[in-house]
Amino acid sequence: MGDLKQHLLGSLDMPLLFSLLNDHYLVVHGRPGQNDVQRFLRSFLLRFLTALPPGRVQLCVIDPPGLGRDFGWLMHLSDFDPQLVSHRVWTQPSHIARQLQNLSSSAEDFIQQSLRNQYRDIADYNRHAGALAEPYRILVWSSFPQGLDELSWKNLQSLLDSGSRCGIIPVLVVDPMDVDKDTRIGSLKRSGVHVTVQADGQFSSSSERWESLAFQPEVCPTDALADQIIDSVGRRALAAQRVEVPLANIATVEKSQRWLADSSKCLEIPIGQSGVGRMHAMKLGVGTAQHAIIAGKTGSGKSSLLHAMITSALLKYSPDYLRLVLLDFKKGVEFQVYSDSKIPHADIIGIESHREFGLSALEYLDGCLQRRGEFFRTAGVQDIASWNAARPEQKMPRVLLVIDEFQELFVEDDKLSQGASLILDRIVRQGRSFGVHAVLSSQTLAGAYTLQRTTLGQMAVRVALQCDEADAQIIFADDNPAAARLKHPGQAVYNDMGGRIEGNQPMQIGWLDKASQLQWFADLPKGYQNHDVTTNRLGRSVVFDGNRPATWQAVQAQMAISTAVQNVNPQAIWCAVGDSVAISPAVVFPLTQQAGRNVLVVGGEDALAGSVIDLVTHSFVRAAVAAGQQAAVFSVQGAKPTDANALALPGRWQSLPCQTYSFDARSAVQAVNQIHELLQQRMAVQDSQFTPVLFHLIQLGRLRELRREEEFSFGQTEATADKRLEELLRDGPSYRIHCVIWADSFSTVNRWLSRTALRELEVRLLMQMSDNDSSNLVDSLAAAKLGDYVMLLHDEATGQQEKFRPYSGSSLADLASWVAAAGQPERP
C-alpha cells in the first residue's frame, strides 16, 4: 500500500502490506470524493489486478451517491468480460442486496463444496485446483453504509468474518462525517486494516497487529498508464477465460479398461470434475435418480456435456450393457460423429431430427417397455438387476435416451406433441423398472409449449449450466438460485435431489477435443451389435439425417412396396417417392385404374423434383416388369437450362425395359395429341388389360402451347391442346394412362390447369411453399412447414398425408438394376 516511516537508528523505509487472507478487509476513512482517497483506491485496485493471474480477480463496485462517477476507468474491463466488474457499478439498494446475497451464497458454496475440511483457504485450494482455481472477489463500497439495508448488513457481516478465507475481500470507504450517524460503522473496528486519509493528504493505518502508523502511499499511476494496465488485464483475462478439464483425465480411455463395467445396478457415467481431483459422474438408476434434465443457454457448454456423457458411456459400457437412442432437434450435426463412427451401441441416431421421427423413436422405446414388462412377468423379476442375476446368459442392457432441444417436440399443440408427451411421461414413470433412462436437454425450459410439469417433476437429476434466473428457478427449486450464479462456459451445478438446494454439486464439464474422440471411436469395433431381444427389433442402426437427402436402399423400398401389394391392393402399381421421416419403410402411393390417379409435383427445386419423378418412373416400369408387361413412358421436356437433374431424366429412362418417347417443349401439343389418340383407341375397345403408360410433363410453366385458353373465348370449332390434356387427366387412369406433371409453383398450376383438371391430380408431391399455396393445394399449412430436403405426399383419394425425404440423385444411379431384378425369379 505504501512505505512505512519509522525512526529507528535513523530513517528506515519499509513496505506496508495488506494480507488478503489474514487482514480480512480494508476500511478507508476519508471523504469518498477526495482526490487522495480516489488515487489511493486506484493504486490499490490496480496493484490487486496485477498481483494475481489474469482473470483471477473479479470486482463488485457499489457507489450509491456517486452513481459510479469515480469508477469509470475501471468499467473498461467490462468491454472484455462484464463479469470482471460484475457488469456495472451498483447503486440501488435492491441491486446491492442481490449482489451481497450472491457473494454470501458463493462463499457458502465454496466452503461446503470445495474447502470442506481438506483445504485451509482459497490459496491452499488453488494450489491444487489447477484449471478449476477460484477467482478472488473484491467488494468495493464507496460511501459505506449508504444503500445498506438489514438483509444486506447480515450478508456483509458474514463476508467480513469469513469472506477472506473464500477470497472475498471487502474494501469499504467510510466518510468520517457518517461515523456518528450509524452504529454499524463502529463494528468494523474489531478487525481489518483501517486507513485514515486526512484532509491535508496525510495517511495513517492501523489494525489488530499495529497501532496507528503514518505511511506514504504508492505513487498513483497516470491515467495513460492505468488505461494501459486495464487494457492488458482485460485482454489477458479474456484469453485465460477458457477452463478445460480434459475428459481423458476422468473417463475410461485405456483400451484395457474399456467395456468392463456392468450396468445391471445403475449407469455411472463420468462427465466432469467437482473440486480438486474428484471425478464427477452422472448416476442413473439409483433411488429417485432415474432421468436427467440439462438446461443452459447458447454457448454455456451444453453440447460439450452431452458429448462428454455419451462418449464416456460408450467407452465404459459394452453394447451388451448399454443401448443408445440419440435425437438432436437443433439445426446442426452434433450427433453426426456417432453415425460416421458406426458405434455398435446405437439403435437410433437422429441428426437434425424431425418431429415425426422423434415420435417414432419414442414409440420404439414404448414398445421396448412393453416387451420388457412381458419378459419380467414371465421370469418373475422386477428390474434389470434381478433379471441379469437370474439370466446371466441373456443380459439385458440399459437404454439411454438423449434428446437435445427436446422442446421442439412440443412447438405445436397437435396430436404429435400429445403423443410424444404421453410416451415421455410413461418412460419417466416406468423406465426405472425396465432400465430405460431419459436425458432431456434444452436451452430453456420456459414457454407455453413444453413437457408437462408433472413429468419434469419426476426427473430428479438436474444439471444447470449458465442460464437466466427464470430458467434457474424452473430447473431448480424457487429458493435455489445457484444456476444463475454460474459465470463461465463449462461450469455447471449438478443436482440429484429434484433441484433442492441441499443437492447442489458445483462441477466443471469434462472437455472433449474432436481428435481424441475420433481416435477413441476408431479403436472400438464397428457396426451394429445388439443381442437383446427387447431392443433389437430393427436389426440395424437407424440413422436419420434431416439436413441432407436420404440414401436409396432398395431393400427398404421393396419391403414397403411388397407390404402394400400383399396387405392393401395387389392390383395397384405402387410407386416409391422417398424415405419416411419416421422409423418406417419407404413412402409409397398407388396408381390404379380409377379416375384421378395422376400425379402433381409442385416446387422449384430441381434436385428434389428430379429424384421423385425418376423414382416414380422406375417404380412404374418395375411393376409392369413384375407383371410380365412392357410399360410405355412418354415425356415432354420443358426443363430449364439450369435443371440438370430433370434434363437427364429422358436419357436415363432409355435403358429401362420399356418403350420410351421423348418430346421437346415445342412438340408438347404433338405429344398430347398422340397420347390423346391412344386414349381414344383404348376407349373404343372393351378390353381392360392395357399396358401401363406414364406421361410426363416436365416444367409445365415452360410448355406455353399447353396453357389453357380463357373461359370466355369464342369461335372454337375443335378441341385445343389444353382441353385434350384435361380429358387425359379425367379419363386416362381408367385406361391405365397416368400423367405426372411438374410445375414450379401453384401460380403456374393455376394458370395452366383449370379447377376441373386440378381435381384429377389426386396425388400431390409438394415442396416447401407459402401458406396460401399450401392451403390451395392440400387445404392445410402442412406444405408451408416443410424444411429443406423434405417433401409432402398428399393423396386426396386415400387421405394419406405423409412427409418424406427424397433420395439423393447419386444414390439413385443404379435404379435400372433394381427394375431388372423384378423380372428375375426369386431365389429359393
Secondary structure, 3 states (H helix, E strand, C coil): CEEEEEECCCEEEEEECCCCCCCCCEEEECCCCCHHHHHHHHHHHHHHHHHCCCCCEEEEEECCCCCCHHHCCHHHHHHCCHHHHCCCEECCHHHHHHHHHHHHHHHHHHHHHHHCCCCCCHHHHHHHHHHHCCCEEEEEEEEECCCCCHHHHHHHHHHHHHHHHHCEEEEEEECHHHCCCCHHHHHHHHCCEEEEECCCCCEEEECCCCCCEEEEECCCCCHHHHHHHHHHHHHHHHHCCCCCEEHHHCCCCCHHHCCCCCCCCCEEEEEEECCCCCEEEEEECECCECCEEEECCCCCCHHHHHHHHHHHHHHHCCCCCEEEEEEECCCCCCCHHHHHCCCCCEEEEEECCCHHHHHHHHHHHHHHHHHHHHHHHHHCCCCHHHHHHHCCCCCCCEEEEEEECHHHHHCCCCHHHHHHHHHHHHHHHHHHHHCEEEEEEECCCCCCCCCCHHHHHCCCEEEECCCCHHHHHHHCCCCCCHHHHCCCCCEEEEECCCCCHHHEEEEEEEECCHHHHHHHHHCCCCCCCCCCCCCCCCCCCEEEECCCCECCCHHHHHHHHHHHHHHCCCCCEEEEEEEECCCCCCEEEEECCCCCECEEEECCCHHHHHHHHHHHHHHHHHHHHHCCCCCEEEEEECCCCCCHHHHCHHHHHCCCCCEEEEEEHHHHHHHHHHHHHHHHHHHCCCCCCCCCEEEEEECHHHCHHHCCCCCCCCCCCCCCHHHHHHHHHHHHHHHCEEEEEEECCHHHHHHHCCHHHHHCECEEEECCCCHHHHHHHHCCCHHHHCCCCCEEEEECCCCCEEEEECECCHHHCCHHHHHHHCCCCCCC
